[in-house]
Amino acid sequence: MTALPERFVQRIKQMIGEQEAAAFLASYTGSAAHGLRLNPAKVPLDEFIVKMPFSLTPVSWCPLGFYYHEKDRPGKHPYHAAGLYYIQEPSAMAVVEALKPEPGDIVLDLCAAPGGKSTHISSYLGNSGLLVANEIHPTRVKVLSENLERWGARNILVVNETPERMAERFRGFFDKIVVDAPCSGEGMFRKLPEACDDWSEEKIGHCAFMQADILESASIMLKPGGVMVYSTCTFSEEENEWQIERFLLSHPEFSLEPVAQGECFFERGKLANTYRLWPHKLSGEGHFLARLRKSASTGERSEKPGAGKVKPIPAATRKLFEAFCRETLTFIPEGQYALFGEQLYLLANGLPSLKGLKIARAGWHMGTVKKDRFEPSHALALALKPGEWKRNVNFSTDSDEVYRYLKGESLFVQKTGKGWDVVTVDGYPLGWGKLVQGQLKNHYPKGLRWV
């Protein structure tokens, strides 16, 4: 059983009573639930269920979500490297289901790393609309970018800014916002027992103060009529119901909306239309969420940050890239291109001015432009769909070659010619290889290679 802090246990008993607290505490004698969420842009649901070599059970509140058995270890499977699914705690899947993004929406994930909510939002947007994923910590924004690239997300802007700085630039810009706020992490005690050592009532107070500031920034960025979902993975009322009550008192233009997810949620009567996911009431960890709508009659106007001017890419760069596309792909991606140093991007649709912002990704990363050649990016390969490449080398999941490729080894293949090939596993892109005289030189990113 997870050794819970004594003061935390006392607080839970005060919150829900001795009898229910006994059931709550008993849940910590069991194991945490394990979940993954499929990527509908890469694999249809029926194909996913047939092909996945795991014991999968549906998560009732997320059509894309499944439980798996811990022994399956899906993170060590090539399909994970291909971005066919994202490993995510099942309760956390409820947040984006409550937001309900739709194609064409402009959506902000304000505290986005490591990327669970962002990849989930991307699943519903497809390649329409715009997803802005922000993360304040520089090291975590790198992980966020990598997860979105593996997911194959194209229409994205990944930003490394404070919420206050974002609010200065994006006033009234977003249709929908997720605020998965930094919190005291009580809901993760079963999954991450080490979180118990970091817990204190002082941390609860610190988090509540920070959450209030983040909510304030988010409220500024939401369009009139827009929807915001606030969530935490903690139980404390200071970070949950009390946080929302304080916000509503100072923001009468916002109101709570119900979330229709059947009997999966435990609704607290003290504050109607806020939801708690309890580990003793469902198969998942602790979570809280609230869906808030901003009145359409606030007197505010939706604003679009100036699009700004993007310097056209040099003719020589375009020539190199288009020559690569004609040789390797079946199409030339359409849209506005931009060079950031040597890095070529296809900018996301509806992208605002990037001037003065710390940007990690500004759309679909095409690759690196050298003096006399173009080297395709990992993000380009992972976002391709069957039929979009001319050249590929395919390995099966039960082959030694696919694991050797993921470890960074060069391989000899039965293929003639030379040039860039998409390396696939059962037809799903994994990355790039460059064929030279029967040898496939490995271009799987060094930082992602398996050990």
C-alpha positions, 0 to 999 in steps of 0.5 A, a space after each residue: 500500500 502507498 504510504 500516504 502523508 498523515 495530514 493528507 489522510 486527515 484532510 480526506 476524512 474531513 472532506 468526504 467523511 470517515 466511511 467514504 474515506 475508508 473506501 478511498 484509502 483502501 483503493 491505495 492497496 491496488 495498482 494504478 490504472 494504465 491507459 493509452 489513447 489511439 491516434 485516429 489520424 494514423 490508424 482507424 479504430 477497427 484496425 487499431 483493435 485488430 492490430 494492437 498486440 495488447 489486452 485492451 479494454 475501453 475507457 468509458 469516458 473517452 472513445 479513443 482511450 483504452 486500458 492495458 495490462 502493465 505487463 504489455 509495456 506498450 511504450 517499448 513497442 515500435 507502434 509507440 515510436 510510430 505515434 499510433 497511440 499515446 500512453 496516458 493515465 485514463 482519468 486525464 483523458 476526461 479533460 479534453 473530452 469535456 472541452 470537446 474541440 471541433 475541426 476549425 477551432 483555435 485551441 490553447 493548451 496553456 500548461 501543455 507538457 508533456 503533451 497528453 492533452 495537446 495530442 488529444 486536442 490534435 486528434 479532434 482538430 485534424 489538420 484544421 484550425 490551430 493548436 497552440 501548446 504552451 509550456 513555461 519550462 524550457 526542458 519540458 517544452 522539448 518533450 512537448 514538441 517531441 510528443 506532438 511530432 511523433 503524433 504527426 501534428 501539423 497545424 501547431 504552434 509550440 510556445 515557451 512563455 509565461 501565461 502572463 506573456 501569452 495573455 499580452 499577445 493573445 487577448 480574445 484569440 482562442 475558441 477553447 482553452 485547457 488549463 491543466 494547472 500545476 497542482 499539489 499532485 495528490 491524485 497521482 500518489 498511487 501512480 507516483 508514490 514519490 509524490 507523497 514526499 513532495 506534498 505539504 499543505 504549504 505546497 497546496 497554498 503555493 499551487 492555489 496562488 499560482 493557479 489563480 494567476 494562470 486562470 486570470 491569464 486564460 480568461 483574457 485569452 478566451 473569446 466571448 462565447 468561448 469555452 475553458 476547461 480547468 483541471 487538476 490531478 489533486 483532491 484539495 478543495 483549495 485548488 479545485 472548488 474554492 479556486 473556481 468559486 473565487 474565479 467566478 466571483 471576480 468573473 461574472 461573465 463566466 458560468 459553469 456548464 455540465 459535462 455529460 459523461 454518464 455516471 463516470 464522474 462524481 459530482 459534488 453538490 457543494 459546487 454544481 457542475 464541477 467534477 471529481 474522478 475518485 480512484 475508489 469510484 472508477 478505474 483511474 487516478 484522482 482528477 478534478 475538472 470544470 467546464 466554464 463558458 464565457 458570455 458572448 455579450 461581455 462587450 469584449 471583441 475577439 482579437 487577432 494578433 497581427 499576422 506580421 510579415 514572413 520573409 519569403 524563403 529564397 528561391 534556391 531553398 524552394 528549389 532544393 525542397 521541391 526537388 526532394 519532394 518530387 523524388 521522395 513524396 507524391 506531393 509538395 505541401 502547400 502553404 506558407 514557408 518560413 526559414 528559421 536559421 537553417 530550419 524550414 517550416 510549413 507554417 500553421 494556418 491562422 498563425 499570428 505574428 511570432 515576433 518577440 515570442 519564444 517559439 519551439 515549433 511554428 508549424 510542420 517542420 520540413 527539415 534542414 536546408 544545407 548549402 547544396 542539399 535538403 535533409 528531411 526532418 523526423 517531424 516530416 516523416 511522422 506526419 506523412 500518411 500512406 500514399 504520400 511517399 514514393 520511396 520506403 523501406 518497410 519492416 514488420 514488428 516481429 523483425 530484428 531490423 525494426 529494433 535495430 533501426 530504432 537503436 540507430 544502426 545502419 542496415 543492409 536491405 534488398 533494394 536498389 537505387 539511392 536517396 531518402 526512404 521513409 522507414 515504416 513498421 507495418 506501413 506506419 512511418 517511423 523516420 528516415 533512412 538514406 539508401 546508398 548501394 544497398 546500405 540504409 544509413 540511419 537517420 532516426 534522431 539520436 536523442 530518441 534512439 532506443 537503448 
